[in-house]
């Protein structure tokens, strides 16, 4: 199973993406965390060690590019796909 984390400050975007992934890829993927901000995302990434991260670019406090740098430091991703 592919472990997925969704990071987006928009609740609508989180719900739509979660629904799409669950309805179309539930046999291959599992959503291990859904986060609305960088702080909760960083914790979720450390705990869950995802294979795939859906990352919003425009978020308050920390944008997606800054979050991406942190993800790379936390996971040191070799095979993590970040979208």
Buried (B, 14 or more C-beta within 10 A) or exposed (E): EBBBBBBBBEEEEBEEBBEEBEEEEEEEBBBBBBBBBBEEBBEBBEEBBBBBBBBBEEBEEBBBEEBBEBBEEBBEBEEBEBE
